[in-house]
């Protein structure tokens, strides 16, 4: 049996919605932080997979931004 057909439609819809929300949030937050063209990178990458882009965004952008503010 095909694995995609085995997944309930609700689970697939929820996964698609979550990934699109993640990509949108990453794009908007990166643009707010002044990342310029990199905002598009984060938004597109965030719209393809989950949760790796969100974790890496937190490590490389948010944490670095917080460390820069403390200095």
TANORVEN-V318584 format. One record per backbone hydrogen bond with DSSP energy under -0.5 kcal/mol. NH is the residue of the N-H (numbers start at 1). CO is the residue of the C=O. E is the energy in kcal/mol with one decimal. If there is no record, write none. Layout:
BEGIN
NH/CO/E
NH/CO/E
END
This chain:
BEGIN
6/2/-1.0
7/3/-1.0
7/4/-0.6
11/8/-0.6
12/8/-1.7
13/9/-2.5
14/10/-2.4
15/11/-2.3
16/12/-2.3
17/13/-2.5
18/14/-2.5
19/15/-2.3
20/16/-2.3
21/17/-2.4
22/18/-2.4
23/19/-2.4
24/20/-2.2
25/21/-2.6
26/22/-2.7
27/23/-2.3
28/24/-2.6
29/25/-2.8
30/26/-2.4
31/27/-2.4
32/28/-2.1
33/29/-1.9
34/31/-1.2
35/30/-2.3
38/35/-1.8
39/36/-1.6
40/37/-0.8
41/37/-1.0
42/38/-2.5
43/39/-2.4
44/40/-2.8
45/41/-2.7
46/42/-2.3
47/43/-0.9
47/44/-0.6
48/45/-1.5
49/45/-1.3
55/51/-2.2
56/52/-2.6
57/53/-2.3
58/54/-2.0
59/55/-2.1
60/56/-3.0
61/57/-2.3
62/57/-1.8
63/58/-2.6
65/61/-2.4
66/62/-2.4
67/63/-2.4
68/64/-2.2
69/65/-1.7
70/66/-1.5
71/67/-1.4
END
